[in-house]
């Protein structure tokens, strides 16, 4: 169908809000503002297809839908529409925590009931928003289809006018890659979210929402279209993609739309497609900043396992508690506190309740409680999920008895039982079980080596943050992350949900470690370093959103550093978020408000830039003190990245700010009413 014909035919039937209609061969759904339009149709051979247009231009060309089930090709061809139900919905709901305090959920829905030649039923539900589309499949309870296996999901995304895409490889066990930028036609396999710039300047993000009891969806090249992608589910060891019983519903397949890259960042379609909060009491769910025994482990200064350099010993952790209490930091993490780390990489289980002999957990908890600091629990299983499943309840019960409300989990290794993948249905069920069991015990989760975020944090707000990204630790023992990396993440991975990236490294060239038991010299790190300026490390607290933010460096490196004041002051929970400017892979500036105070983060790639922007988001008639932490004249990414300029001024909403960002640099700004 041509673009012109699409515009003429899309709403021939009209769009009154019907509870049902007579069987047709197509259905048309429009967003509340009429800009986003979906055309669902059954082809002559009974193939289900959909199209998406935005502002009168086709974005998704006719694309196939359906399934191959075991022992029958149940929902591929020969389908017919049995009924169509349409409705509208409009609500505004409050977040327990998040990038904004409230979110509007406004859409038009169409539920299309299909029947195949064997008289089996399948429903497809579309929700069309002003800024995107979500659709999912429902398998009703019915005779002839109770227990079933999905061998293939045939959801296609035939991009009508793609220009370029930002993506990572479709690995079934990891999202920890640098993003690539290429044409869609050059992608063989990609994990979602994948971000696409169209020829007409519109931006798309393809992802999924409400992934609960299903395999994670990757995308791979489709033979149906030159710029086509199709769903590619992570399999069980026997090759089956999903094992199910009716009634059954899939995750939502999502298409987020923005006129600018920044509009994708403030697009909350993923959250809206998840169920409302199921927790009656959320008073115990607390966003926080934290420090801990972590960065030293990756540098090799200290070790996870017991020995003369064991990091999680009683006195060392108390030192971190003292630092946190003195600096408005709410939490302390100690990785390597528990026995079993010597089993790393062997497949043997960890112990989730027994501390190493030099870690007096009762003394540490008592000291933290005295200092009003939250201890963050840590359960690393090295991929041995079979063992973790057996001990999960007792391990969570132990945390509850200790009064611990925050837990970091880790799955760094091949999954046991063998043949399962981090992103397959078996593990998706496991991740969900951990969140639900933790909620029963008033424990919040920060998951590393996770399944990707798909908005579960709305339903279970104790699922607070997760890794699923090539994070800070890569700078400790590899070539590291490029300056461009931080200008891509807000428009790609961050669209799925919060990122525990762990910013805040001040000793960027690893030069200042001077503890009396020094064990290494910078040259021992093989040239590893952090590829940012110090000012950019501060800006990341605003640019990369997480309700848990770590001041990740060893605490001695914050001593006598005036720039640490920004980390003390910056919140981790926001009432409002605005994207001031940005181009994917080049630069981005984001402003966030907590109460009356605003904070701004601006970062660039390897290119120095001068950024000027208006302060029109500030309150009228109010003067603000502006505290700016920026790259100094003498800042040099290669040789002097820690030089920083801290200045104060006063401005109103009628003023502008100009920032000079150095190579790999940035700026962080605090704006306080005076």
Buried (B, 14 or more C-beta within 10 A) or exposed (E): BEBEEBBEEBBEBEBEEEEEBEEBEBBBBBBBEEBBBBBBBBEEEBBBBBBBBBEEBBBBBBBBBBBBBEEBBBBBBBBBBEBBBBEEEEEEEEBBBBBBBEBBBBBBBBBBBBBBEEEBBBBBBBBBBBBBBBBBBBBBEEEEBEEBBBBBBBBBBBBBBBBBBBBBBBBBBBBBBBBBBEEBBEBEBBBBBBBBBBEBEBBBBBBBBBBBBBBBBBBBBBEBBEBBBBBBBBBBEEEBBBBBEBEBBBBBBBBBBBBBBBBBBBBBBBBBBBEEBEBEEBEEBBBBBBBBBBBBBBBBBBBBBBEEBBBBBBEBBBBBBBBBBEBEBBBBBBBBBBBBBEBBEEBEBBBBBBBBEBBBBEEBBEBBBEBEBBBBBBBBBBBBBBBBBEBBEEBBBBBBEBEBBBBBBBBBBBBBEEEBBBBBBBBBBBBBEBBBBBBEBBBBBBBBBBBBBBBBBBBBBBBBBBBBBBBBBBBBEEEBBBBBBBBBBBBBBBBBBBBBBBBBBBBBBBEBBEEEEEBEEBEEBEEBBBBBBBBBBBBBBBBBBBBBBBBBBBBBBBEEBEBBBBBEBBBBBBBBBBBBBBBBBBBBBBBBBBEEBBBBBBBBBBBBBEBEBEBEBBEEEEBBBBBBBBBBEEBBBEEBBBBBBBEEEEBEBEBEBEBBBBBBBBBBBBBBEE
